[in-house]
Amino acid sequence: MIFGLGEVTGENLYSEVEKVFATLGEKPRFEAERVGKVDMINCRPVKVVLGNKNMVFDLLKKSKDLKNHKKMEKVFLQPDRTMEEQLQHRKLVSELKKNAEKMPSSHFFIRKGQVYSEPKREVEVLTTP
């Protein structure tokens, strides 16, 4: 699923999704369609069907790089989840946020259906003379 991809009347959805994948350096074969009710305020998500699971995994892995591109900074990819999976993921995210507030010195993340933490790494800033 692709979220945050702008919606315009008469759009060429295939080419818009192709641009997202090109930004990630991929050119997979896919089918794409908008899902949900037409809403003038919010843009509908795009359901993308790919040929194999490996390509899905590769695209989801690279999707965090979209925020570094000016035109794609509001676009994000997520796996297509069932209602049960959505509820479970929502609970995990709220748990992650609570833990992050309690312990700001740790980095929290979700992996394999659980919330994990690790110490935040310090970033060394190099200055040039």
Contacts in CASP RR format, 6 or more apart in sequence:
PFRMAT RR
TARGET T0000
AUTHOR 0000-0000-0000
METHOD contacts of the structure
MODEL  1
MIFGLGEVTGENLYSEVEKVFATLGEKPRFEAERVGKVDMINCRPVKVVL
GNKNMVFDLLKKSKDLKNHKKMEKVFLQPDRTMEEQLQHRKLVSELKKNA
EKMPSSHFFIRKGQVYSEPKREVEVLTTP
1 45 0 8 1.000
1 46 0 8 1.000
1 47 0 8 1.000
1 48 0 8 1.000
1 77 0 8 1.000
1 78 0 8 1.000
1 79 0 8 1.000
1 80 0 8 1.000
2 17 0 8 1.000
2 20 0 8 1.000
2 32 0 8 1.000
2 45 0 8 1.000
2 46 0 8 1.000
2 48 0 8 1.000
2 75 0 8 1.000
2 76 0 8 1.000
2 77 0 8 1.000
3 45 0 8 1.000
3 46 0 8 1.000
3 75 0 8 1.000
3 76 0 8 1.000
3 77 0 8 1.000
3 78 0 8 1.000
4 43 0 8 1.000
4 45 0 8 1.000
4 74 0 8 1.000
4 75 0 8 1.000
4 76 0 8 1.000
5 16 0 8 1.000
5 17 0 8 1.000
5 20 0 8 1.000
5 43 0 8 1.000
5 45 0 8 1.000
5 46 0 8 1.000
5 75 0 8 1.000
6 16 0 8 1.000
6 43 0 8 1.000
7 34 0 8 1.000
7 43 0 8 1.000
7 44 0 8 1.000
13 32 0 8 1.000
13 33 0 8 1.000
13 34 0 8 1.000
13 46 0 8 1.000
14 32 0 8 1.000
17 30 0 8 1.000
17 32 0 8 1.000
17 46 0 8 1.000
17 48 0 8 1.000
18 27 0 8 1.000
20 66 0 8 1.000
20 72 0 8 1.000
20 75 0 8 1.000
20 77 0 8 1.000
21 27 0 8 1.000
21 28 0 8 1.000
21 30 0 8 1.000
21 59 0 8 1.000
23 65 0 8 1.000
23 66 0 8 1.000
23 69 0 8 1.000
23 71 0 8 1.000
23 72 0 8 1.000
24 59 0 8 1.000
24 62 0 8 1.000
24 63 0 8 1.000
24 65 0 8 1.000
24 66 0 8 1.000
25 62 0 8 1.000
26 55 0 8 1.000
26 58 0 8 1.000
26 59 0 8 1.000
26 62 0 8 1.000
28 50 0 8 1.000
28 51 0 8 1.000
28 55 0 8 1.000
28 59 0 8 1.000
29 50 0 8 1.000
29 51 0 8 1.000
30 48 0 8 1.000
30 49 0 8 1.000
30 50 0 8 1.000
30 51 0 8 1.000
31 48 0 8 1.000
31 49 0 8 1.000
32 46 0 8 1.000
32 47 0 8 1.000
32 48 0 8 1.000
32 49 0 8 1.000
33 46 0 8 1.000
33 47 0 8 1.000
34 44 0 8 1.000
34 45 0 8 1.000
34 46 0 8 1.000
34 47 0 8 1.000
35 44 0 8 1.000
35 45 0 8 1.000
35 46 0 8 1.000
35 47 0 8 1.000
36 44 0 8 1.000
36 45 0 8 1.000
37 44 0 8 1.000
38 44 0 8 1.000
47 80 0 8 1.000
50 56 0 8 1.000
50 59 0 8 1.000
56 79 0 8 1.000
59 77 0 8 1.000
60 77 0 8 1.000
60 78 0 8 1.000
60 79 0 8 1.000
63 76 0 8 1.000
63 77 0 8 1.000
66 72 0 8 1.000
66 73 0 8 1.000
66 75 0 8 1.000
66 76 0 8 1.000
66 77 0 8 1.000
67 73 0 8 1.000
67 76 0 8 1.000
81 89 0 8 1.000
88 113 0 8 1.000
89 110 0 8 1.000
92 110 0 8 1.000
92 113 0 8 1.000
92 114 0 8 1.000
92 115 0 8 1.000
93 110 0 8 1.000
95 115 0 8 1.000
96 108 0 8 1.000
96 109 0 8 1.000
96 110 0 8 1.000
96 115 0 8 1.000
99 106 0 8 1.000
99 108 0 8 1.000
99 115 0 8 1.000
99 117 0 8 1.000
100 106 0 8 1.000
100 108 0 8 1.000
103 117 0 8 1.000
105 119 0 8 1.000
105 120 0 8 1.000
106 117 0 8 1.000
106 118 0 8 1.000
106 119 0 8 1.000
106 120 0 8 1.000
107 117 0 8 1.000
107 118 0 8 1.000
107 119 0 8 1.000
107 120 0 8 1.000
107 121 0 8 1.000
108 115 0 8 1.000
108 116 0 8 1.000
108 117 0 8 1.000
109 115 0 8 1.000
109 116 0 8 1.000
109 117 0 8 1.000
109 118 0 8 1.000
110 116 0 8 1.000
END
